[in-house]
Amino acid sequence: MGSYNVISDEAQIGSGLQIGNFNTIGADVVIGDNCVIHNNVTIFPGSRIGSGVTLFPGAVVGAVPQDLKFKGEQTTAIVGDGTVLRECVTVNRGTASKGCTEVGQNCLIMAYTHVAHDCKIGNRVIISNCTQLAGEVVVDDFAVIGGGSLVHQFCHLGKGIMLQGGALVNKDIPPYVKAAREPISFVGLNTIGMSRRGMSREDMDLIHEIYRYLYMSDLNVTNALALVEEKIEPCELRDEIINFVRNSGRGVIRSAI
């Protein structure tokens, strides 16, 4: 254990912890095995830190939400196994809306990123420096978010997307696409990301065909979805994309092509 730390007797800390100096760990905190906590980290009550997590200097987990409707209810902030929070990342607790803010497993959240109340981030997500996620944003597995991006509350960023740096996101981004420009728009497929995850050429071609109907047919979203259902046999990938678009609360991005 390092020196000059303030650690509550009520915190539950697993084995193999490596900890630096000047850290504060509150009551009602659970930390898994083999974590690394560098200097000047603050972990507030309600935090649940998985195993093998690394917290760099200045990281703050579990602070109360920056939300005026928060009334002190018991909520949590979860950081999944193997995730890295770089310098000065902030992950706020949830509110009564969802009760929990969650960062999944094996994520890399780069310096100065903010994850607001009730966000849900999937597994193996990469969020680059200085990105700001507003309340109740959902980011699905394998998404990559460029640095300095601003994501409006309630937005949903789909599985395997690639978002350009400095993006202003106020619409939902469907799975497997690249999104860029201003206003934020569909600019193609994240084929590199799909290939790196071992997706077959047949599946990639299927996704391309679906988005050809959605974004290059001059049809509105409702009619484009109907065309996808007519032309493409039901399968997991087809239904994943259709359901994402159909259930979008804020509406999906449109095409810049």
Backbone torsions as a table, in degrees:
resi	resn	phi	psi	omega
1	MET	NA	141.4	176.1
2	GLY	-76.4	177.9	-179.0
3	SER	-96.9	163.8	171.7
4	TYR	62.1	31.1	175.1
5	ASN	-99.1	149.5	174.8
6	VAL	-114.1	108.1	-174.7
7	ILE	-125.6	121.8	-179.8
8	SER	-63.9	142.9	174.8
9	ASP	-66.2	-17.7	-179.0
10	GLU	-89.7	-5.7	177.0
11	ALA	-73.5	142.2	177.1
12	GLN	-104.5	113.6	-173.3
13	ILE	-120.8	127.6	-178.8
14	GLY	-73.6	-177.7	-178.1
15	SER	-80.9	159.1	173.6
16	GLY	75.1	19.0	179.9
17	LEU	-69.9	131.7	170.3
18	GLN	-108.4	122.2	-173.8
19	ILE	-135.6	139.1	179.1
20	GLY	-88.0	-140.7	-174.4
21	ASN	-113.7	157.2	171.1
22	PHE	62.1	38.6	176.3
23	ASN	-101.5	152.4	177.2
24	THR	-125.5	124.3	179.1
25	ILE	-125.5	118.0	-173.0
26	GLY	-86.3	-179.6	174.0
27	ALA	-70.1	165.3	-179.1
28	ASP	53.5	43.0	174.5
29	VAL	-119.9	136.9	175.4
30	VAL	-122.4	126.0	179.9
31	ILE	-124.2	128.7	-177.4
32	GLY	-76.4	-171.5	-177.0
33	ASP	-76.9	152.5	168.0
34	ASN	58.4	38.5	175.4
35	CYS	-89.2	156.9	175.2
36	VAL	-122.2	120.9	178.1
37	ILE	-118.9	111.9	179.3
38	HIS	-77.1	-168.0	-174.4
39	ASN	-72.4	152.2	168.7
40	ASN	60.3	40.1	174.8
41	VAL	-99.8	141.7	177.0
42	THR	-120.9	125.0	178.7
43	ILE	-121.0	110.2	-174.1
44	PHE	-84.9	163.5	175.1
45	PRO	-54.9	144.5	-178.1
46	GLY	93.4	-0.7	-179.2
47	SER	-85.4	141.4	176.7
48	ARG	-129.2	106.8	-175.7
49	ILE	-105.5	125.4	-178.2
50	GLY	-74.5	-171.9	179.1
51	SER	-82.6	148.6	176.2
52	GLY	67.5	22.4	179.1
53	VAL	-85.5	143.4	175.3
54	THR	-119.3	125.9	178.8
55	LEU	-115.8	118.3	-178.1
56	PHE	-85.7	167.4	-175.1
57	PRO	-53.1	137.2	176.0
58	GLY	85.1	-5.1	178.4
59	ALA	-64.7	143.3	179.2
60	VAL	-131.6	119.9	179.8
61	VAL	-118.0	132.9	171.3
62	GLY	86.2	12.7	173.6
63	ALA	-65.1	153.9	-178.3
64	VAL	-62.9	152.5	-176.1
65	PRO	-63.8	151.1	171.9
66	GLN	-89.1	65.2	-171.6
67	ASP	-145.7	121.2	-173.8
68	LEU	-66.6	-19.1	179.0
69	LYS	-81.2	-7.1	178.1
70	PHE	-70.2	128.4	-175.8
71	LYS	-120.9	25.4	176.6
72	GLY	86.0	13.8	-179.7
73	GLU	-64.1	157.2	-179.8
74	GLN	-76.7	112.0	-179.2
75	THR	-136.7	174.2	-175.6
76	THR	-132.2	164.3	169.4
77	ALA	-130.4	123.8	-174.8
78	ILE	-113.4	134.6	172.1
79	VAL	-122.1	118.9	-171.8
80	GLY	-75.6	166.1	-178.6
81	ASP	-52.4	137.4	172.1
82	GLY	74.8	3.6	-178.2
83	THR	-80.5	149.0	177.9
84	VAL	-117.3	123.7	171.0
85	LEU	-106.7	115.3	-178.4
86	ARG	-80.0	-170.1	-168.6
87	GLU	-58.4	130.0	170.9
88	CYS	64.2	22.2	170.0
89	VAL	-68.8	140.7	176.8
90	THR	-122.5	129.2	176.3
91	VAL	-124.0	105.7	-177.9
92	ASN	-81.0	156.4	174.0
93	ARG	-67.3	165.9	175.1
94	GLY	-76.8	178.0	173.5
95	THR	-119.0	-174.0	176.5
96	ALA	-62.2	-19.0	-178.7
97	SER	-59.7	-53.3	-180.0
98	LYS	-119.7	-25.2	177.8
99	GLY	85.9	-7.9	-172.3
100	CYS	-158.0	138.4	165.7
101	THR	-106.0	132.8	-173.0
102	GLU	-133.5	127.8	168.9
103	VAL	-109.3	127.2	-172.3
104	GLY	-75.0	-161.9	-175.5
105	GLN	-87.9	145.4	173.0
106	ASN	56.1	38.6	175.0
107	CYS	-93.0	156.0	170.7
108	LEU	-120.0	110.5	179.8
109	ILE	-109.4	108.7	-170.5
110	MET	-81.0	172.4	-166.7
111	ALA	-55.2	142.4	172.9
112	TYR	67.2	16.4	175.1
113	THR	-80.5	143.4	176.9
114	HIS	-115.9	128.7	174.7
115	VAL	-113.3	108.5	-171.9
116	ALA	-80.9	178.6	-175.9
117	HIS	-55.5	138.2	171.5
118	ASP	65.9	14.4	171.9
119	CYS	-70.0	153.3	175.1
120	LYS	-131.7	110.6	-179.6
121	ILE	-107.7	131.9	-176.6
122	GLY	-76.3	-159.5	-177.1
123	ASN	-93.1	148.5	176.4
124	ARG	55.2	39.2	175.0
125	VAL	-90.4	141.5	174.2
126	ILE	-116.2	122.6	177.3
127	ILE	-121.2	117.3	-174.2
128	SER	-80.4	171.3	-169.0
129	ASN	-52.2	141.6	169.1
130	CYS	66.6	19.2	174.6
131	THR	-77.1	144.9	-178.1
132	GLN	-125.7	115.2	177.2
133	LEU	-101.7	120.8	177.5
134	ALA	-76.0	178.8	-173.8
135	GLY	-61.4	141.9	171.8
136	GLU	63.1	26.6	171.3
137	VAL	-76.1	141.5	175.8
138	VAL	-115.0	128.9	176.7
139	VAL	-124.1	119.2	-175.5
140	ASP	-83.2	171.2	-175.6
141	ASP	-52.6	145.1	171.1
142	PHE	67.4	8.8	176.9
143	ALA	-68.3	148.6	175.8
144	VAL	-125.9	121.7	-176.0
145	ILE	-114.7	123.3	-179.2
146	GLY	-69.0	156.9	-175.2
147	GLY	-62.3	147.4	175.7
148	GLY	73.0	15.3	-179.8
149	SER	-78.4	148.5	177.4
150	LEU	-120.6	121.6	-174.6
151	VAL	-116.4	120.6	-177.4
152	HIS	-66.2	151.2	179.4
153	GLN	-56.2	145.6	177.6
154	PHE	72.7	1.7	178.2
155	CYS	-70.5	153.1	-179.8
156	HIS	-123.9	118.9	178.6
157	LEU	-105.2	118.9	-168.8
158	GLY	-75.6	173.1	-177.4
159	LYS	-60.8	132.5	171.7
160	GLY	68.7	20.3	-179.8
161	ILE	-79.0	160.8	171.8
162	MET	-125.3	120.3	-176.7
163	LEU	-112.5	130.4	-178.2
164	GLN	-65.7	154.0	175.7
165	GLY	-63.7	145.3	178.4
166	GLY	73.9	16.0	-176.9
167	ALA	-71.7	145.8	171.7
168	LEU	-108.7	107.9	-170.9
169	VAL	-106.7	117.2	176.3
170	ASN	-129.2	9.9	175.8
171	LYS	-130.7	163.3	176.0
172	ASP	-76.7	147.7	-178.0
173	ILE	-115.6	113.5	-175.2
174	PRO	-65.4	162.5	-176.6
175	PRO	-59.5	144.9	167.2
176	TYR	72.1	11.3	-177.0
177	VAL	-102.0	163.2	166.5
178	LYS	-99.7	135.9	-179.2
179	ALA	-126.4	134.4	-176.2
180	ALA	-158.7	-176.6	176.1
181	ARG	73.3	179.9	-179.1
182	GLU	-136.8	114.6	3.1
183	PRO	-69.6	158.7	-175.9
184	ILE	-60.1	132.2	-169.8
185	SER	-144.5	161.8	171.8
186	PHE	-71.3	127.3	178.6
187	VAL	-126.4	9.2	179.4
188	GLY	142.7	-169.3	179.9
189	LEU	-104.8	149.2	176.4
190	ASN	-83.4	68.2	-175.1
191	THR	-66.2	-34.0	178.7
192	ILE	-64.0	-45.5	178.9
193	GLY	-62.4	-42.5	179.4
194	MET	-64.2	-41.7	-179.9
195	SER	-64.6	-41.6	-180.0
196	ARG	-63.5	-28.2	178.7
197	ARG	-89.3	5.9	174.2
198	GLY	81.7	20.5	178.4
199	MET	-68.5	138.8	-177.0
200	SER	-71.6	158.1	176.9
201	ARG	-61.6	-36.0	180.0
202	GLU	-63.8	-43.3	178.5
203	ASP	-67.0	-39.5	178.4
204	MET	-65.0	-39.3	177.2
205	ASP	-64.9	-38.5	178.0
206	LEU	-62.7	-44.7	178.7
207	ILE	-62.4	-41.8	176.8
208	HIS	-58.7	-42.8	-179.5
209	GLU	-64.1	-41.8	179.0
210	ILE	-60.5	-46.5	-177.8
211	TYR	-74.6	-21.0	172.7
212	ARG	-62.8	-41.4	176.7
213	TYR	-69.1	-40.6	-175.0
214	LEU	-72.1	-36.4	-169.6
215	TYR	-117.5	-10.1	-176.7
216	MET	-130.0	24.8	-178.4
217	SER	-111.7	-1.2	-177.3
218	ASP	61.0	22.0	176.6
219	LEU	-100.7	154.1	171.9
220	ASN	-72.0	170.6	-172.2
221	VAL	-61.3	-43.7	-178.2
222	THR	-60.0	-47.5	-178.4
223	ASN	-71.3	-34.4	177.6
224	ALA	-64.7	-41.4	177.3
225	LEU	-63.6	-40.8	178.0
226	ALA	-61.8	-38.8	178.3
227	LEU	-65.9	-40.3	176.4
228	VAL	-59.6	-45.9	-179.9
229	GLU	-64.5	-31.9	179.6
230	GLU	-75.2	-40.3	-170.1
231	LYS	-90.7	-24.8	-172.0
232	ILE	-118.6	129.6	179.8
233	GLU	-62.4	145.8	178.2
234	PRO	-58.8	137.4	175.5
235	CYS	-162.6	170.8	-175.0
236	GLU	-60.7	-45.7	-178.2
237	LEU	-65.4	-46.5	179.4
238	ARG	-58.1	-47.7	-176.2
239	ASP	-69.2	-32.9	176.5
240	GLU	-59.1	-47.0	-177.8
241	ILE	-71.0	-44.5	178.9
242	ILE	-58.6	-47.4	-178.0
243	ASN	-64.5	-38.1	178.1
244	PHE	-60.4	-50.4	-176.6
245	VAL	-66.2	-43.9	-176.5
246	ARG	-66.7	-33.6	-177.1
247	ASN	-94.2	6.9	-178.0
248	SER	-62.2	126.7	179.3
249	GLY	-79.7	-33.9	-176.6
250	ARG	-103.1	-1.9	-174.4
251	GLY	84.6	146.8	-177.4
252	VAL	-89.9	158.5	176.7
253	ILE	-60.0	155.1	177.1
254	ARG	-104.2	-179.8	-172.1
255	SER	-91.6	142.7	171.1
256	ALA	-100.8	1.4	-176.1
257	ILE	-90.7	NA	NA
